[in-house]
Amino acid sequence: MHDIADLERRGVVGVFLASAAFADAARLQGAALGFPAPHVLVPHPVQDRTDAELRAVAEDAYAAVLAAVTAPG
């Protein structure tokens, strides 16, 4: 989150991905940083997934990531 906030302040568009189980924590951390970071939530858990499962999660999240980085700010 800190990295995305820093990049955004420098004019670099960013989005962070988080496991859905950490949605509240991500929103709270963004608020604490004074940065409502665009984010995309992916299904929990992320760890222990196979490469094929992670690829499927990435493919499912692609449209949301693209929308987040191209949304008017």
C-alpha positions as CSV (number, residue, x, y, z in Angstrom):
1,M,0.0,0.0,0.0
2,H,2.8,2.4,0.9
3,D,4.4,1.8,-2.5
4,I,1.2,2.4,-4.5
5,A,0.5,5.6,-2.5
6,D,4.1,6.8,-3.2
7,L,3.8,6.0,-6.9
8,E,0.4,7.7,-7.2
9,R,1.8,10.9,-5.5
10,R,4.5,10.8,-8.2
11,G,2.0,10.6,-11.0
12,V,2.3,6.9,-11.7
13,V,-1.0,5.1,-11.8
14,G,-1.2,2.1,-9.6
15,V,-3.6,-0.4,-8.2
16,F,-3.1,-2.9,-5.5
17,L,-4.5,-6.4,-5.2
18,A,-5.5,-7.9,-1.9
19,S,-7.1,-11.1,-0.8
20,A,-10.8,-10.6,-0.1
21,A,-10.2,-11.6,3.5
22,F,-8.2,-8.4,4.0
23,A,-10.6,-6.0,2.3
24,D,-11.3,-4.1,5.6
25,A,-7.7,-3.9,6.5
26,A,-6.8,-2.5,3.0
27,R,-9.4,0.2,3.2
28,L,-8.4,1.2,6.7
29,Q,-4.7,1.3,5.8
30,G,-5.5,3.5,2.8
31,A,-7.5,5.8,5.0
32,A,-4.7,6.0,7.5
33,L,-2.3,7.0,4.7
34,G,-4.8,9.5,3.5
35,F,-4.9,7.6,0.2
36,P,-8.1,6.0,-1.1
37,A,-6.0,3.6,-3.3
38,P,-7.8,1.8,-6.1
39,H,-7.8,-1.8,-5.4
40,V,-8.9,-5.2,-6.7
41,L,-9.9,-8.0,-4.3
42,V,-9.1,-11.6,-5.3
43,P,-10.4,-14.8,-3.7
44,H,-8.8,-15.9,-0.4
45,P,-6.5,-17.7,0.1
46,V,-3.8,-16.8,-2.4
47,Q,-1.0,-18.9,-0.9
48,D,-0.9,-22.6,-1.6
49,R,-2.6,-22.2,-5.0
50,T,-1.1,-24.0,-8.0
51,D,0.3,-22.0,-10.9
52,A,-2.8,-22.9,-12.9
53,E,-5.1,-21.6,-10.1
54,L,-3.1,-18.4,-9.7
55,R,-3.3,-17.9,-13.5
56,A,-7.0,-18.3,-13.4
57,V,-7.3,-15.8,-10.5
58,A,-5.2,-13.3,-12.5
59,E,-7.3,-13.8,-15.6
60,D,-10.5,-13.2,-13.6
61,A,-9.0,-10.1,-12.0
62,Y,-7.6,-8.6,-15.3
63,A,-10.7,-6.6,-16.3
64,A,-11.1,-5.1,-12.8
65,V,-7.4,-4.2,-12.7
66,L,-7.6,-2.6,-16.1
67,A,-10.7,-0.6,-15.0
68,A,-9.0,0.5,-11.8
69,V,-5.9,1.9,-13.6
70,T,-7.9,3.6,-16.4
71,A,-10.6,5.1,-14.3
72,P,-10.7,8.9,-14.3
73,G,-9.0,10.1,-11.1
